[in-house]
Amino acid sequence: MARRNASLKPHLNQIRTWVGEGVTDIWIAHQLGSTPASIAAFRRQHGLTRGDGEAAPLAPAVAAAGRHNSHSSGGQIQALSESVIAM
């Protein structure tokens, strides 16, 4: 199912916090109903980089996903992470 590219601007502060914590674009996209590519583009437009200075990694950090997951879908995120890494 294609996701609608909704405006991410209202989520700027939350995205800034997540990016600073090292949460991945895949996890952020999942939480906001967006795509990892949209999150990466939004981060570039707003100069948001990872805590370690890394610009745009797309490989998910499963530990971060579990730590920030309030909807109990950590297993789904881990499965998605493993399938992306396997590609």
N, C-alpha and C positions, 0 to 999 in steps of 0.2 A: 504494500500500500504506500503510495507517495504521500509524503507529509507536506503540509502547507507551510510555506516559508513565512511564518508570522514574525512580526517585529520583535526583536530581542532587546531593543533599547530599554523597555520598562524593567528588564532583568539585569541591567548593567552592573549594579552593585553586587547582586548575588553571584553573577558570573565572575566578577573581579575577585570575590572572596574564594570561590571554588578554584579558580585558576591559581591564585596565590597558594592554595593548599595542595596544588598538584593534581587536582581531579582532571580526568581526561575529557576530551571533546565528546567522545562517545557517551560517557556517563552524563555529561551536561545536556547533550542533545536528547537523551532518553528522558531526563527529568523535565525538560521544557517542551517536549513534543516537536523537536526540530531535527536537523541532520548534523552530523559531525562536520561536514563541509561548511554549513552555514555558521556553526559555532566558530570554526577556525577563521573564516572570513571576518566575522564580527570581531574576534579577538585582534586580528591584524588591523582592522579599521580603527580600533580603540587603543592600540598599543599595549594590549594585555599579554604579558609573557608569564611563563611558569615561574615558580619560586626559585628554581635553579637557573633561570635565564633562558631556558629552552623555549623556542618560539612556538612550535605547533606539533607536538607529538600526537599521533592518533592512536597509538597502541594503548589500550586501557590499563589502568592500574587497579587491579582487582581489589587490593586492600583498601584503596580510597573509595571504591564503589561500595564495599560493604560497610565502611565507616559512615558514609553519608546517606545510606539508603534508608529511607523512612517508609518504603512501601514493600519491604520484604521481597524484593526481586533480585537480591544479590546473586542467587543461583543462576537466574536468567542472564544477568550481566556477565557472570563468569563464563557461562556457556558461550555467549556472544563473543567475549574476549578471546576465548580459546579458538573459536572458529575464525576470527579475524587474524589471529597470530598464525594459524595454520595456513592461511592463504599465502 
